[in-house]
């Protein structure tokens, strides 16, 4: 059985650079060779350097490293700058690779970031910045600069990821958004009540706007048994809120210190696929969660 995968978030590129690893084959939670076992396959690669003393400079190095790695592995991966690029990559049997910036304090100029290939941006990471508050910090909303950033990003065709933004910032962003937005690696607060997860109201708002949420595999955000059954619980709760077209994968590989029991890396995603089938999810619905839903969002947002 061929399993399709398009995952909305990993930190593999940043940490591969830090550890002296490469993207094709490594000892981390994700690499291109293991990802290429799925067909079709796509991955959003996030650059997250906000804790570095010079986040802009480190992000520049990380982007250069990522682009070089994709070019050196052009036999199995393709950098995708728009939806048509994703379609082309998949038809060529290659991994569709999309570049993301996690924490806008790494960006000096949104136009330059777009020119470098960035197509998804998180306005903030775990700390408040000049654009907005963070879910794990003070919780302020969008600043005037943040509003300008959101509007310009969407004008360019950069998709916004609300995973780390404060709740006030979340609602401020939706108020002015002209395209769908996502919470690319966030779970259900009703299932596991932590600040990084989404309330039912937030998820429902994403659904109404044509966006959605990517399921994060970090055990602290899963709760319950911290296993594959917990992953299912979050998916199933979102389904009960009308999420059939709005739930996808946002595993956060190589951005999480530990993984759920039964999953050690990207090679184990088939276990989640099989779990959903055992819970009487149709194969079409599982494929939608694993790939189709996020592509429909990207078609409108990029």
Rosetta silent file (secondary structure, phi, psi, omega in degrees, C-alpha in Angstrom):
SEQUENCE: XXXXXXXXXXXXXXXXXXXXXXXXXXXXXXXXXXXXXXXXXXXXXXXXXXXXXXXXXXXXXXXXXXXXXXXXXXXXXXXXXXXXXXXXXXXXXXXXXXXXXXXXXXXXXXXXXXXXXXXXXXXXXXXXXXXXXXXXXXXXXXXXXXXXXXXXXXXXXXXXXXXXXXXXXXXXXXXXXXXXXXXXXXXXXXXXXXXXXXXXXXXXXXXXXXXXXXXXXXXXXXXXXXXXXXXXXXXXXXXXXXXXXXXXXXXXXXXXXXXXXXXXXXXXXXXXXXXXXXXXXXXXXXXXXXXXXXXXXXXXXX
SCORE:     score description
SCORE:     0.000 S_00000001
   1 L     0.000  126.768  178.211    0.000    0.000    0.000 S_00000001
   2 L   -88.441  124.248 -178.181    1.382    3.392   -1.027 S_00000001
   3 L  -103.985  125.813  175.549    0.849    6.031    1.664 S_00000001
   4 L   -83.618  144.469  178.434    0.765    9.721    0.690 S_00000001
   5 E  -141.120  130.474  165.090    2.353   12.216    3.096 S_00000001
   6 E  -137.724  104.692 -174.031    2.541   15.993    3.159 S_00000001
   7 E   -98.256  137.583 -171.296    3.723   17.146    6.572 S_00000001
   8 E   -86.464   -6.861 -176.604    3.388   20.797    7.615 S_00000001
   9 E  -164.321  128.164  165.476    6.336   21.182    9.962 S_00000001
  10 E  -147.524  157.000  176.775    9.787   19.867   10.809 S_00000001
  11 L  -108.855   22.306 -172.931   12.938   21.499   12.212 S_00000001
  12 H   -61.667  -41.713 -176.014   15.273   19.081   10.462 S_00000001
  13 H   -63.694  -46.644 -179.528   17.115   21.623    8.315 S_00000001
  14 H   -60.585  -47.818 -175.314   18.063   23.904   11.205 S_00000001
  15 H   -76.216  -26.484  173.658   19.253   21.087   13.445 S_00000001
  16 H   -63.507  -41.567  176.984   21.046   19.263   10.628 S_00000001
  17 H   -62.198  -44.649 -178.793   23.150   22.388   10.138 S_00000001
  18 H   -63.975  -36.046 -174.367   23.838   22.624   13.875 S_00000001
  19 H   -94.894   -0.391 -177.586   24.800   18.943   14.139 S_00000001
  20 L    71.836   26.527  178.770   26.830   18.699   10.941 S_00000001
  21 L   -95.224  176.263  174.628   24.272   16.342    9.392 S_00000001
  22 L  -123.411  166.073 -177.020   22.813   16.293    5.878 S_00000001
  23 L   -82.771  -26.961 -173.809   19.216   16.037    4.731 S_00000001
  24 L   -65.968  -50.582 -179.358   19.501   12.988    2.492 S_00000001
  25 L  -145.894  124.749 -179.570   20.417   10.448    5.162 S_00000001
  26 L  -150.843 -177.213 -179.560   21.000   11.126    8.843 S_00000001
  27 L  -104.031   19.516 -179.017   20.400    9.807   12.351 S_00000001
  28 L   -90.380 -167.797 -177.255   17.720   12.350   13.151 S_00000001
  29 L   -79.578  -16.329 -177.979   13.933   11.916   13.193 S_00000001
  30 L  -147.917  139.174  167.363   13.545   12.727    9.489 S_00000001
  31 L  -145.997  169.140 -174.188   15.606   12.559    6.327 S_00000001
  32 H   -65.769  -38.011 -177.603   14.858   12.682    2.624 S_00000001
  33 H   -64.780  -42.461  178.214   15.449    8.999    1.965 S_00000001
  34 H   -69.150  -37.630  178.721   12.945    7.892    4.616 S_00000001
  35 H   -65.824  -35.247 -178.024   10.460   10.537    3.503 S_00000001
  36 L   -68.297  -10.602  176.642   10.799    9.427   -0.125 S_00000001
  37 L   -69.103  -19.001  176.634    9.393    6.025    0.834 S_00000001
  38 L   -90.426  152.835 -177.880    5.963    7.678    0.796 S_00000001
  39 L  -147.545  122.443  -10.758    4.273    8.491   -2.483 S_00000001
  40 L   -73.156  167.970 -177.050    3.575   11.229   -3.097 S_00000001
  41 E  -132.957  140.324  175.531    5.613   13.002   -0.422 S_00000001
  42 E  -146.357  153.694 -177.034    5.896   16.610    0.689 S_00000001
  43 E  -150.951  133.303  169.383    7.470   18.401    3.628 S_00000001
  44 E   -91.005  121.673  179.738    7.545   21.905    5.061 S_00000001
  45 E  -103.542  115.685 -178.241   11.052   22.603    6.384 S_00000001
  46 E   -93.204  142.821  170.080   11.124   25.315    9.055 S_00000001
  47 E  -102.738  121.644 -177.938   14.076   27.516    9.905 S_00000001
  48 L  -133.283  102.403 -176.216   14.056   28.341   13.622 S_00000001
  49 L  -129.398   22.053 -171.286   16.997   30.354   14.919 S_00000001
  50 L   -68.245  -21.083  178.002   15.329   32.844   17.255 S_00000001
  51 L   -85.564   -5.237  177.707   17.343   31.697   20.295 S_00000001
  52 L   -72.754  147.059  178.129   20.631   32.376   18.492 S_00000001
  53 L   -56.400  -30.274  176.881   22.476   35.574   19.542 S_00000001
  54 L  -128.285   80.474 -173.173   22.145   36.765   15.933 S_00000001
  55 H   -61.570  -33.627 -179.538   18.955   35.128   14.638 S_00000001
  56 H   -65.760  -45.702 -179.555   18.988   36.937   11.296 S_00000001
  57 H   -66.043  -41.748  179.705   22.525   35.802   10.457 S_00000001
  58 H   -66.897  -39.039  177.301   21.873   32.233   11.593 S_00000001
  59 H   -62.099  -40.316  177.486   18.644   32.111    9.612 S_00000001
  60 H   -59.842  -44.163  178.306   20.531   33.287    6.526 S_00000001
  61 H   -64.889  -39.771 -179.133   23.053   30.462    6.984 S_00000001
  62 H   -65.810  -41.324  178.302   20.246   27.964    7.580 S_00000001
  63 H   -64.453  -43.919  178.129   18.387   29.017    4.442 S_00000001
  64 H   -60.048  -43.804  178.165   21.578   28.783    2.386 S_00000001
  65 H   -61.268  -47.876 -178.346   22.240   25.316    3.817 S_00000001
  66 H   -60.848  -48.616 -178.635   18.682   24.155    3.118 S_00000001
  67 H   -61.899  -38.560  178.221   18.638   25.419   -0.464 S_00000001
  68 H   -66.639  -40.621  179.398   22.008   23.816   -1.159 S_00000001
  69 H   -63.638  -42.007  178.493   20.848   20.512    0.318 S_00000001
  70 H   -65.554  -40.729  178.197   17.717   20.470   -1.840 S_00000001
  71 H   -63.671  -41.959 -179.458   19.771   21.306   -4.936 S_00000001
  72 H   -69.274  -18.899  179.499   22.294   18.557   -4.152 S_00000001
  73 L  -115.497   36.503 -176.429   19.419   16.089   -3.785 S_00000001
  74 L   -66.717  -11.008  175.564   17.454   17.201   -6.828 S_00000001
  75 L   -72.578  -22.527 -178.350   17.054   13.572   -7.859 S_00000001
  76 L  -126.942   -5.929 -177.437   14.576   13.049   -5.000 S_00000001
  77 E  -142.144  151.965  179.293   13.480   16.549   -3.886 S_00000001
  78 E  -138.394  130.959  173.032   12.322   19.820   -5.431 S_00000001
  79 E   -69.542  129.600 -176.763   12.020   23.282   -3.877 S_00000001
  80 L  -113.797  124.190 -177.063    8.429   24.429   -4.343 S_00000001
  81 L  -105.461   -9.901  178.286    7.600   28.127   -4.609 S_00000001
  82 L  -158.361  176.873 -176.066    3.929   27.800   -5.517 S_00000001
  83 H   -63.775  -38.489 -179.500    1.177   25.235   -5.786 S_00000001
  84 H   -62.537  -34.532  175.943    2.051   24.293   -9.365 S_00000001
  85 H   -61.320  -37.918  178.121    5.587   23.447   -8.242 S_00000001
  86 H   -64.058  -45.278  178.077    4.097   20.986   -5.753 S_00000001
  87 H   -58.729  -43.916 -179.461    2.029   19.375   -8.508 S_00000001
  88 H   -65.176  -44.637  179.403    5.131   19.125  -10.706 S_00000001
  89 H   -58.386  -46.096 -178.896    7.286   17.647   -7.937 S_00000001
  90 H   -65.176  -41.132 -179.660    4.708   14.988   -7.204 S_00000001
  91 H   -66.925  -26.098  177.184    4.230   14.101  -10.866 S_00000001
  92 L   -87.462    1.476  179.778    8.026   13.735  -11.166 S_00000001
  93 L    73.639   26.690 -178.500    8.112   11.417   -8.149 S_00000001
  94 L  -112.449  157.134  174.630   10.043   13.907   -6.019 S_00000001
  95 E   -69.221  128.514  174.955    9.547   15.244   -2.499 S_00000001
  96 E   -84.458  110.797 -175.756    7.829   18.631   -2.601 S_00000001
  97 E  -105.044  124.802 -179.495    9.931   20.781   -0.249 S_00000001
  98 E  -118.252  136.684 -176.174    8.520   24.062    1.071 S_00000001
  99 E   -96.817  132.868 -178.094   10.581   26.559    3.091 S_00000001
 100 E  -127.960  150.585  173.052    9.200   28.092    6.282 S_00000001
 101 E  -114.848  121.248 -178.137   10.463   30.641    8.817 S_00000001
 102 E  -102.245   93.821 -176.256    9.466   29.940   12.423 S_00000001
 103 L   110.471  102.146 -171.006    9.676   33.289   14.185 S_00000001
 104 H   -72.085   -8.141  175.361    9.612   36.480   12.126 S_00000001
 105 H   -66.559  -10.087  174.966   12.363   38.110   14.184 S_00000001
 106 H   -81.422   -7.950 -173.760   14.674   36.149   11.878 S_00000001
 107 L  -108.471  122.806  173.979   13.464   38.233    8.926 S_00000001
 108 L   -81.247  -33.445 -176.667   14.807   41.703    8.222 S_00000001
 109 L  -149.239  121.728 -176.296   12.549   42.194    5.208 S_00000001
 110 H   -63.352  -32.551  179.002    9.548   40.087    4.192 S_00000001
 111 H   -66.865  -40.288  177.958   10.105   40.861    0.511 S_00000001
 112 H   -67.353  -38.193  177.589   13.678   39.562    0.672 S_00000001
 113 H   -61.196  -42.869  177.601   12.494   36.442    2.496 S_00000001
 114 H   -61.350  -43.011 -179.947   10.016   35.778   -0.290 S_00000001
 115 H   -63.256  -28.295  178.781   12.748   36.254   -2.886 S_00000001
 116 L   -80.505   -7.308  178.058   14.867   33.659   -1.033 S_00000001
 117 L   109.646    1.751  178.752   12.085   31.078   -1.349 S_00000001
 118 E   -69.802  129.421 -179.040   10.248   31.428    1.975 S_00000001
 119 E  -126.571   -5.627  174.070    6.572   30.554    1.502 S_00000001
 120 E  -136.827  137.566  178.653    5.329   30.038    5.085 S_00000001
 121 E  -135.412  136.087  168.349    5.993   32.297    8.075 S_00000001
 122 E   -94.707  119.768 -179.415    5.179   32.043   11.775 S_00000001
 123 L   -55.833  -32.161  177.215    4.835   35.627   13.066 S_00000001
 124 L  -145.299  170.624  173.577    6.413   34.546   16.349 S_00000001
 125 L  -112.366 -124.211 -174.671    7.919   31.554   18.118 S_00000001
 126 L   -88.682   -0.437 -176.642    7.864   31.030   21.899 S_00000001
 127 L  -130.782  147.496  173.997    8.485   34.660   22.861 S_00000001
 128 L   -57.540  145.999  174.556    6.723   37.950   22.241 S_00000001
 129 L  -137.408 -167.175 -175.194    8.348   40.048   19.524 S_00000001
 130 L   -72.136  -10.515 -178.797    7.770   43.354   17.743 S_00000001
 131 L   -96.116  -38.684 -172.324    4.950   41.853   15.676 S_00000001
 132 L  -170.348  174.007  175.175    2.819   40.036   18.225 S_00000001
 133 L   -87.872  162.569 -179.755    2.589   38.031   21.415 S_00000001
 134 E  -110.259  151.093 -179.939    3.378   34.345   21.775 S_00000001
 135 L   -60.819  -30.891 -176.711    1.197   31.598   23.208 S_00000001
 136 L   -95.683    7.813 -174.831    3.953   30.677   25.668 S_00000001
 137 L  -130.067 -133.660 -171.059    4.733   34.274   26.704 S_00000001
 138 L   -72.417  -26.763  173.557    2.864   37.499   27.447 S_00000001
 139 L    83.819   20.178  177.141   -0.001   36.937   25.087 S_00000001
 140 L   -71.413  166.039  179.824   -0.368   40.389   23.518 S_00000001
 141 L   -87.914 -164.795  177.178   -2.081   40.793   20.153 S_00000001
 142 L   -68.112  136.419  170.312   -0.784   42.039   16.818 S_00000001
 143 L   -83.209  173.943  175.356    1.069   45.346   16.905 S_00000001
 144 H   -59.131  -40.131  177.232    0.701   47.883   14.100 S_00000001
 145 H   -64.284  -37.711  178.350    3.922   46.495   12.647 S_00000001
 146 H   -64.566  -39.706  177.671    2.469   43.005   12.961 S_00000001
 147 H   -63.457  -42.968  177.578   -0.648   43.988   11.054 S_00000001
 148 H   -62.572  -38.966  179.408    1.446   45.431    8.252 S_00000001
 149 H   -63.105  -47.428 -179.175    3.532   42.238    8.212 S_00000001
 150 H   -59.771  -47.354 -177.627    0.458   39.994    7.953 S_00000001
 151 H   -64.318  -41.388  179.903   -1.042   42.025    5.128 S_00000001
 152 H   -68.847  -40.685  178.325    2.198   42.160    3.141 S_00000001
 153 H   -57.743  -44.972 -178.166    2.865   38.435    3.612 S_00000001
 154 H   -72.707  -29.642  173.438   -0.550   37.569    2.219 S_00000001
 155 H   -62.097  -38.767 -178.154   -0.134   40.007   -0.665 S_00000001
 156 H   -74.939  -25.687 -172.616    3.047   38.158   -1.623 S_00000001
 157 L    96.480   31.858  172.674    1.524   34.694   -1.282 S_00000001
 158 L   -98.234  124.792  179.710    3.232   33.682    1.954 S_00000001
 159 E   -79.689  139.396 -179.170    1.030   31.434    4.084 S_00000001
 160 E   -96.998  134.461  177.626    0.798   32.311    7.785 S_00000001
 161 E  -110.741  120.333 -174.606    1.200   29.654   10.476 S_00000001
 162 L   -94.656   13.869 -171.564   -0.481   30.538   13.784 S_00000001
 163 L   -56.860  -38.757 -173.858    0.960   27.664   15.832 S_00000001
 164 L  -104.046   -2.401 -173.497    2.957   29.823   18.256 S_00000001
 165 E   -76.244  153.390  176.687    0.946   33.031   18.262 S_00000001
 166 L   -66.008  162.814  179.621   -1.003   34.248   21.305 S_00000001
 167 H   -64.064  -40.059  176.761   -4.762   33.822   21.327 S_00000001
 168 H   -62.658  -41.951  177.637   -5.237   37.578   20.947 S_00000001
 169 H   -63.812  -35.907  177.449   -2.769   37.570   18.072 S_00000001
 170 H   -58.368  -52.535 -177.035   -4.638   34.661   16.507 S_00000001
 171 H   -68.424  -36.201  176.427   -7.932   36.530   16.439 S_00000001
 172 H   -60.372  -41.149 -179.126   -6.279   39.756   15.306 S_00000001
 173 H   -66.158  -45.555  179.705   -4.722   37.892   12.375 S_00000001
 174 H   -62.680  -31.637 -178.625   -7.967   36.250   11.309 S_00000001
 175 H   -62.707  -32.893 -175.427   -9.707   39.627   11.438 S_00000001
 176 H  -109.507   -1.589 -175.749   -7.482   41.072    8.704 S_00000001
 177 L   -71.459  141.909  176.473   -6.585   37.932    6.728 S_00000001
 178 L  -111.307   -5.316  178.246   -7.559   37.710    3.090 S_00000001
 179 L  -132.750  163.597  177.400   -6.304   34.137    2.585 S_00000001
 180 L   -61.608  145.223  173.198   -6.560   30.910    4.610 S_00000001
 181 L  -122.217  162.713 -178.154   -4.187   30.547    7.554 S_00000001
 182 E  -129.203  163.775  162.560   -3.131   27.429    9.424 S_00000001
 183 E  -115.084   88.930 -163.085   -1.900   26.270   12.800 S_00000001
 184 L   -70.561  -15.955  173.932    0.557   23.896   11.192 S_00000001
 185 L  -148.957   69.344 -177.917    1.668   21.997   14.312 S_00000001
 186 L  -141.062  140.424 -177.914   -0.981   22.462   17.005 S_00000001
 187 L  -104.597 -165.645 -176.508   -3.330   20.032   18.728 S_00000001
 188 E   -93.286  125.459  176.987   -6.649   20.274   20.582 S_00000001
 189 L   -68.813  -27.004  178.153   -6.779   22.132   23.893 S_00000001
 190 L   -66.617  -29.085  179.234   -9.948   20.195   24.771 S_00000001
 191 L   -89.224  -39.756  179.570   -7.913   16.969   24.711 S_00000001
 192 L  -140.536  106.349 -170.742   -4.682   18.376   26.211 S_00000001
 193 L   -83.232   82.437  173.999   -4.991   21.769   27.894 S_00000001
 194 L  -126.091  154.462 -174.971   -1.674   23.481   27.186 S_00000001
 195 L   -58.646  -27.801 -176.078   -1.186   27.029   25.828 S_00000001
 196 L   -78.578  -11.453  179.650    0.217   25.797   22.502 S_00000001
 197 L   -90.743  168.381 -174.465   -2.925   23.885   21.584 S_00000001
 198 E   -98.199  138.659  170.067   -6.078   25.273   19.971 S_00000001
 199 L   -71.769  162.972  176.699   -9.427   25.895   21.601 S_00000001
 200 H   -58.755  -37.272 -179.346  -12.497   24.522   19.854 S_00000001
 201 H   -65.730  -39.928  178.045  -13.397   28.095   18.900 S_00000001
 202 H   -65.031  -45.820 -179.364  -10.005   28.672   17.287 S_00000001
 203 H   -62.848  -43.899  179.893  -10.160   25.452   15.297 S_00000001
 204 H   -60.368  -36.418  178.268  -13.713   26.164   14.151 S_00000001
 205 H   -66.707  -39.497  176.488  -12.603   29.606   12.979 S_00000001
 206 H   -62.080  -41.213  179.050   -9.772   28.074   10.949 S_00000001
 207 H   -61.266  -46.541 -178.702  -12.260   25.685    9.350 S_00000001
 208 H   -61.403  -31.857 -177.740  -14.615   28.531    8.428 S_00000001
 209 L   -88.651    2.348  178.849  -11.732   30.435    6.822 S_00000001
 210 L    84.526   14.073  177.467  -10.590   27.464    4.742 S_00000001
 211 L  -103.729 -144.922  179.746   -7.523   26.692    6.870 S_00000001
 212 E   167.528 -166.670 -175.000   -6.892   24.043    9.484 S_00000001
 213 E  -132.154  141.815  175.655   -4.509   22.437   11.952 S_00000001
 214 E  -100.720  130.923 -175.762   -1.580   20.040   11.678 S_00000001
 215 E   -73.429  123.483 -178.413   -1.309   17.364   14.351 S_00000001
 216 L   -92.489  134.583 -176.944    1.851   17.764   16.458 S_00000001
 217 L   -91.185    4.749  179.999    3.517   14.595   17.781 S_00000001
 218 L   -65.453  120.825 -176.096    5.170   16.218   20.815 S_00000001
 219 H   -54.871  -34.010  179.223    4.032   14.092   23.800 S_00000001
 220 H   -64.507  -25.545  179.168    3.625   17.182   26.019 S_00000001
 221 H   -95.968   -9.588  177.196    1.036   18.492   23.558 S_00000001
 222 H   -88.966  -43.650 -176.904   -0.652   15.094   23.146 S_00000001
 223 L    67.091 -152.464 -179.516   -1.257   14.222   26.803 S_00000001
 224 L    47.497 -127.034 -178.727   -3.305   11.113   27.620 S_00000001
 225 L   -86.461    2.721  179.046   -1.102    8.056   27.041 S_00000001
 226 L    53.201   41.623 -175.392    1.448   10.042   25.009 S_00000001
 227 E  -139.042 -169.817 -177.878    1.150    7.396   22.299 S_00000001
 228 H   -64.404  -32.120  176.350   -0.491    6.778   18.932 S_00000001
 229 H   -63.114  -33.521  176.309   -3.898    6.503   20.608 S_00000001
 230 H   -68.163  -38.245  175.015   -3.393   10.052   21.890 S_00000001
 231 H   -57.882  -46.483  178.914   -2.633   11.175   18.340 S_00000001
 232 H   -60.431  -40.278 -177.812   -5.921    9.623   17.268 S_00000001
 233 H   -59.363  -40.325  178.546   -7.792   11.360   20.106 S_00000001
 234 H   -68.428  -44.228  177.737   -6.747   14.791   18.840 S_00000001
 235 H   -59.734  -46.097 -175.368   -7.610   13.948   15.238 S_00000001
 236 H   -66.418  -36.219  177.468  -10.969   12.519   16.263 S_00000001
 237 H   -65.341  -45.111  177.532  -11.856   15.545   18.374 S_00000001
 238 H   -61.730  -35.218  177.251  -11.118   17.885   15.491 S_00000001
 239 H   -62.297  -37.081 -179.699  -13.225   15.629   13.262 S_00000001
 240 H   -66.853  -16.060  178.941  -16.145   16.079   15.674 S_00000001
 241 L   -98.667   12.967  179.340  -15.871   19.837   15.043 S_00000001
 242 L    87.914   30.427 -173.912  -16.256   19.459   11.288 S_00000001
 243 L   -92.701   18.817 -176.009  -12.580   19.020   10.492 S_00000001
 244 L   -55.613  -30.670 -179.534  -12.833   16.440    7.729 S_00000001
 245 L  -110.494   11.950 -170.910  -11.182   18.864    5.281 S_00000001
 246 L  -132.118   11.666  177.027   -9.163   20.819    7.833 S_00000001
 247 E  -114.620  136.398  178.181   -6.909   18.358    9.684 S_00000001
 248 E  -146.591 -170.290 -179.182   -3.454   17.426    8.449 S_00000001
 249 E   -96.415  136.826  172.991   -0.014   16.386    9.703 S_00000001
 250 L  -145.355   62.437 -162.590    2.355   18.776   11.467 S_00000001
 251 L   -60.976  -29.693 -177.579    4.577   16.264   13.203 S_00000001
 252 L    68.679   32.010  177.757    7.363   18.673   14.297 S_00000001
 253 E   -58.144  139.984 -179.212   10.076   16.067   13.688 S_00000001
 254 L    66.091    6.301  168.935   13.501   17.186   14.919 S_00000001
 255 L  -111.371   -1.330 -179.657   11.831   20.029   16.780 S_00000001
 256 L  -120.233  139.403 -176.563   10.683   17.750   19.593 S_00000001
 257 L   -72.619  -28.516  179.249   12.925   16.129   22.175 S_00000001
 258 L  -139.194  162.545 -179.008   10.821   12.979   22.342 S_00000001
 259 L  -120.095  164.472  177.500    8.209   11.261   20.234 S_00000001
 260 L   -62.606  151.913  176.120    5.033    9.341   21.120 S_00000001
 261 E   -56.851  131.967 -179.272    5.446    5.726   22.109 S_00000001
 262 L    96.690   -9.469  179.826    5.572    3.623   18.954 S_00000001
 263 L  -128.099  123.244  178.165    6.948    6.406   16.761 S_00000001
 264 L  -113.291  -13.740 -179.389   10.652    7.166   16.455 S_00000001
 265 L  -178.450 -171.987 -175.366   10.670    9.117   13.205 S_00000001
 266 H   -60.345  -25.653 -179.184    9.067    9.798    9.849 S_00000001
 267 H   -65.067  -14.692 -175.440    9.387    6.134    8.915 S_00000001
 268 H  -100.408    7.836 -178.149    6.635    5.303   11.436 S_00000001
 269 H   -62.692  -25.544  176.848    3.841    7.487   10.051 S_00000001
 270 H   -59.044  -26.398  178.296    2.246    4.381    8.571 S_00000001
 271 H   -66.948  -36.841  175.991    1.331    3.353   12.117 S_00000001
 272 H   -69.036  -41.902  177.621   -0.886    6.422   12.444 S_00000001
 273 H   -55.563  -48.762 -178.855   -2.366    5.703    9.016 S_00000001
 274 H   -67.350  -35.484  177.988   -3.223    2.145   10.062 S_00000001
 275 H   -62.416  -42.547  178.745   -4.632    3.316   13.411 S_00000001
 276 H   -63.744  -40.377  177.073   -7.075    5.619   11.654 S_00000001
 277 H   -63.419  -39.173  179.074   -8.197    2.794    9.377 S_00000001
 278 H   -65.265  -26.165  177.616   -8.731    0.549   12.407 S_00000001
 279 L   -89.864   19.944  173.828  -10.993    3.231   13.855 S_00000001
 280 L    68.152   23.240  166.871  -13.153    2.940   10.730 S_00000001
 281 L   -74.051  136.690  178.338  -11.912    6.070    9.024 S_00000001
 282 L   -67.547  156.134  178.583  -12.272    5.544    5.285 S_00000001
 283 H   -61.694  -34.918  177.597   -9.090    5.290    3.246 S_00000001
 284 H   -63.305  -43.058  179.874  -10.118    8.463    1.414 S_00000001
 285 H   -65.504  -39.887  179.115  -10.466   10.378    4.692 S_00000001
 286 H   -64.966  -41.707  176.973   -7.089    9.139    5.927 S_00000001
 287 H   -63.814  -34.616  176.453   -5.459   10.214    2.659 S_00000001
 288 H   -62.977  -44.329  179.442   -7.115   13.604    3.063 S_00000001
 289 H   -65.481  -42.166 -175.101   -5.580   13.972    6.530 S_00000001
 290 H   -75.765  -24.094 -176.051   -2.176   12.739    5.405 S_00000001
 291 H  -150.576  -53.389 -164.403   -1.952   14.880    2.242 S_00000001
 292 H   -64.294  -38.224 -175.539   -4.984   16.229    0.424 S_00000001
 293 H   -62.140  -46.699 -177.682   -6.307   18.678    3.008 S_00000001
 294 H   -67.674  -33.114  179.158   -3.146   20.737    3.333 S_00000001
 295 H   -66.502  -35.231  177.693   -2.691   20.864   -0.436 S_00000001
 296 H   -66.102  -35.114  176.085   -6.166   22.353   -0.849 S_00000001
 297 H   -68.388  -45.871 -178.777   -5.220   25.058    1.657 S_00000001
 298 H   -62.006  -34.157  179.698   -1.898   25.722   -0.064 S_00000001
 299 H   -59.876  -31.855 -179.078   -3.608   26.059   -3.430 S_00000001
 300 H   -92.238  -25.838 -170.275   -5.505   29.061   -2.037 S_00000001
 301 H   -97.020  -25.906 -176.013   -2.838   30.498    0.273 S_00000001
 302 L   -90.415    0.000    0.000    0.388   30.386   -1.755 S_00000001
